[in-house]
């Protein structure tokens, strides 16, 4: 059997077609995972499909008929009811970066980033200065940056403190950090409507949680009333953290996802580097 050039091209097209489908599914599932509301919708759809298969297998006629109606009209209902969430995932697909900005940072740059943020947070919590610091990761925050005051400055604790000082007109909004640079200040984020959040918490905490529900950003909040430090991450708000908690979480979350292998003589302890920078 002779394989012609046409056969090879046909095989390559099929392989490319399959790979493209998998890439599309990968990015859709990745963005669903980063959005709490979309995760619930996805789980609900999977549950309905599984229940429909089980009812057909067991011969439950009534349930099967009802589920057929749900499957038939469900997509239209989802589009109408969850239009904001569907729009969000489409926006995230357009804003997603193949490589997150934090991945390009060296160990020294990451440690400098953590050192400056922790120093600023330490000062602001003692002086009761409210703050919302957001670190961009894989999902771009470009739409929030566009509406904020552009800064594009090297990150330093003094600059962060100056931005959130009460006399500064930008102190009410959030600061967005891309890589190791402050991109903008005065950013406004969507507030969370989650019933789990404590009613005593203010707008900064709700904005941090709301952004973490829609993106993979790391959101650090300093309470103006109590001086307590919180971090919103992956749709969860971790409240009343110590400085060591904040430092360890930042170091862990900012590490590149790929496992980098070093020789024994090239291994670097990031915590030791942080202590040396103090």
C-alpha positions in Angstrom: 0.0 0.0 0.0 1.5 3.3 -1.1 1.0 6.4 1.0 0.7 9.5 -1.1 1.2 13.1 -0.3 -2.5 13.6 -0.3 -2.9 10.9 2.4 -0.3 12.5 4.6 -1.9 16.0 4.3 -5.3 14.4 5.1 -3.9 12.7 8.2 -2.2 16.0 9.3 -5.5 17.9 8.9 -7.3 15.4 11.1 -4.6 15.6 13.8 -4.7 19.4 13.6 -8.5 19.3 13.9 -8.4 17.1 17.0 -5.6 19.2 18.6 -7.6 22.4 18.0 -10.7 21.0 19.6 -8.7 19.9 22.7 -7.1 23.3 22.9 -10.5 25.0 22.8 -11.9 22.7 25.5 -8.8 23.2 27.6 -9.2 27.0 27.6 -12.9 26.8 28.2 -12.5 24.4 31.2 -9.6 26.5 32.5 -11.7 29.7 32.6 -14.7 27.8 34.0 -12.5 26.6 36.9 -11.3 30.2 37.6 -14.9 31.5 37.8 -17.0 30.2 40.7 -20.4 31.0 39.2 -19.5 29.3 35.9 -18.2 26.3 37.8 -21.6 25.9 39.4 -23.4 26.2 36.0 -21.0 23.6 34.5 -21.6 21.1 37.4 -25.4 21.6 37.1 -25.3 20.8 33.3 -23.1 17.7 34.0 -25.5 16.6 36.7 -28.6 16.9 34.4 -26.8 14.9 31.7 -25.8 12.1 34.0 -29.3 12.0 35.6 -30.8 11.7 32.1 -28.6 8.8 31.2 -29.3 7.0 34.5 -33.1 7.5 34.1 -33.0 6.1 30.6 -31.0 3.1 31.8 -33.4 2.4 34.7 -36.5 3.1 32.7 -37.8 6.1 34.7 -40.3 7.4 32.1 -41.6 10.5 33.9 -38.1 11.8 34.9 -36.8 11.0 31.4 -39.6 13.1 29.8 -39.0 16.0 32.2 -35.3 15.9 31.6 -35.9 15.9 27.9 -37.7 19.2 28.2 -34.9 20.5 30.4 -32.2 19.5 27.9 -34.3 20.8 25.0 -35.1 24.2 26.5 -32.3 24.4 29.0 -29.7 26.1 26.8 -32.1 29.0 26.0 -32.9 29.4 29.7 -29.2 29.3 30.6 -28.4 32.0 28.0 -31.2 34.2 29.3 -30.6 33.7 33.1 -26.8 33.5 33.1 -26.1 36.0 30.4 -23.6 38.0 32.6 -21.6 34.9 33.5 -21.5 33.6 29.9 -20.3 37.1 28.8 -17.7 36.9 31.5 -16.2 33.7 30.3 -16.1 35.0 26.7 -14.3 38.1 27.9 -11.9 35.9 29.9 -11.1 33.9 26.8 -10.2 37.1 25.0 -8.2 38.4 27.9 -6.3 35.2 28.8 -2.6 35.1 28.4 -0.9 32.0 27.2 1.9 32.8 29.6 1.2 34.6 32.9 3.2 37.7 33.5 4.5 36.4 36.9 6.1 33.4 35.2 8.7 35.7 33.5 10.0 36.9 36.9 13.3 35.6 38.2 13.6 34.3 41.8 15.2 37.6 42.9 12.4 39.6 41.2 9.7 37.6 42.9 11.4 37.9 46.3 11.7 41.7 45.7 8.0 41.8 44.9 7.0 40.0 48.0 9.4 42.0 50.2 8.1 45.4 49.0 4.4 44.3 49.3 4.8 42.8 52.8 6.7 46.0 54.0 3.9 48.2 52.6 1.2 46.0 54.1 3.0 46.0 57.5 3.1 49.8 57.6 -0.5 50.3 56.4 -2.0 47.8 58.9 -0.2 49.6 61.8 -1.3 53.0 60.6 -4.9 51.8 59.7 -4.5 52.8 56.1 -7.0 50.9 53.9 -5.6 49.3 50.8 -6.5 46.9 47.9 -3.5 45.5 46.1 -4.2 43.2 43.1 -1.5 41.0 41.4 -2.4 39.9 37.9 -1.7 36.4 36.8 -2.8 34.3 33.9 -6.1 36.2 33.3 -5.5 39.7 32.0 -7.0 42.6 33.9 -6.7 44.9 30.9 -10.4 46.0 31.0 -9.9 47.3 34.6 -6.6 48.9 33.8 -8.1 50.9 30.9 -10.6 52.6 33.3 -8.0 53.3 36.0 -5.2 55.9 36.4 -2.1 54.6 34.6 1.2 54.7 36.6 3.6 52.2 35.1 6.2 52.6 37.9 8.7 50.2 39.6 7.2 48.6 42.6 8.2 49.9 46.0 6.6 49.9 49.4 6.9 53.7 49.7 4.9 54.2 46.4 2.2 51.7 47.6 1.9 53.6 50.9 1.7 57.0 49.1 -1.0 55.8 46.8 -3.2 54.5 49.6 -2.5 57.5 51.9 -5.9 59.1 52.9 -5.0 62.4 51.2 -4.3 60.8 47.9 -7.3 61.0 45.5 -6.5 57.4 44.3 -6.6 55.8 47.7 -10.2 54.5 47.4 -9.5 52.3 44.4 -7.3 49.3 43.9 -3.7 49.0 42.6 -3.0 46.5 39.9 0.5 45.0 39.7 1.7 43.3 36.5 5.0 41.4 36.9 7.0 43.6 39.3 5.6 46.9 38.2 2.6 49.0 39.4 0.5 49.4 36.3 -2.4 51.6 37.6 -4.2 52.9 40.7 -7.8 53.8 41.4 -9.1 50.7 39.7 -12.7 49.7 40.4 -13.7 46.0 40.6 -17.0 44.1 40.7 -18.2 43.5 44.2 -19.2 40.0 45.3 -22.7 39.1 46.2 -21.8 35.9 48.0 -23.9 35.3 51.1 -20.9 33.8 52.8 -19.0 37.1 53.2 -19.3 38.7 56.6 -21.7 41.7 56.5 -19.3 43.7 58.6 -16.7 43.7 55.8 -16.6 46.7 53.6 -16.4 47.5 49.9 -12.7 46.6 49.6 -13.2 43.1 50.8 -16.3 42.6 48.6 -14.4 44.0 45.6 -11.4 41.7 46.3 -13.7 38.6 46.6 -15.7 39.6 43.5 -12.5 39.9 41.4 -11.2 36.6 42.7 -14.4 34.9 41.7 -14.0 36.0 38.1 -10.2 35.9 37.7 -7.1 34.1 39.1 -5.7 37.4 40.5 -4.3 37.6 44.1 -6.1 40.3 46.0 -4.6 41.7 49.2 -6.8 43.8 51.4 -5.8 46.0 54.4 -8.8 47.0 56.6 -9.0 50.7 57.4 -11.1 50.1 60.5 -9.2 47.2 62.1 -5.8 47.0 60.3 -6.4 43.3 59.6 -5.0 41.8 56.4 -7.0 39.5 54.1 -6.3 37.8 50.8 -9.0 36.9 48.3 -8.0 34.0 46.1 -9.9 31.6 43.9 -13.3 32.8 45.1 -12.3 32.5 48.8 -11.6 35.3 51.3 -8.9 34.4 53.9 -9.4 36.8 56.7 -7.2 38.2 59.5 -3.8 36.8 58.2 -0.4 37.4 59.8 2.4 38.9 57.8 4.1 35.5 57.7 0.9 34.1 56.2 0.8 36.8 53.5 4.5 36.3 52.7 4.2 32.5 52.4 1.0 32.7 50.3 2.6 35.1 47.9 5.8 33.1 47.6 3.8 29.9 46.9 1.3 31.5 44.5 3.8 33.4 42.5 6.0 30.4 41.8 5.9 29.3 38.1 3.6 26.4 37.5 6.2 24.4 35.6 8.5 22.4 37.8 12.0 23.7 37.2 14.8 21.2 38.0 18.0 22.5 39.5 21.2 20.8 40.3 22.0 20.5 44.0 24.6 23.4 43.7 22.1 25.6 41.9 19.1 25.1 44.3 17.8 28.4 45.7 15.8 28.8 48.9 13.4 31.6 48.2 12.7 32.1 51.9 16.4 32.6 52.7 16.6 35.2 49.9 13.7 37.0 51.5 15.3 37.0 54.9 18.5 38.4 53.3 16.6 41.3 51.7 15.2 42.4 55.1 
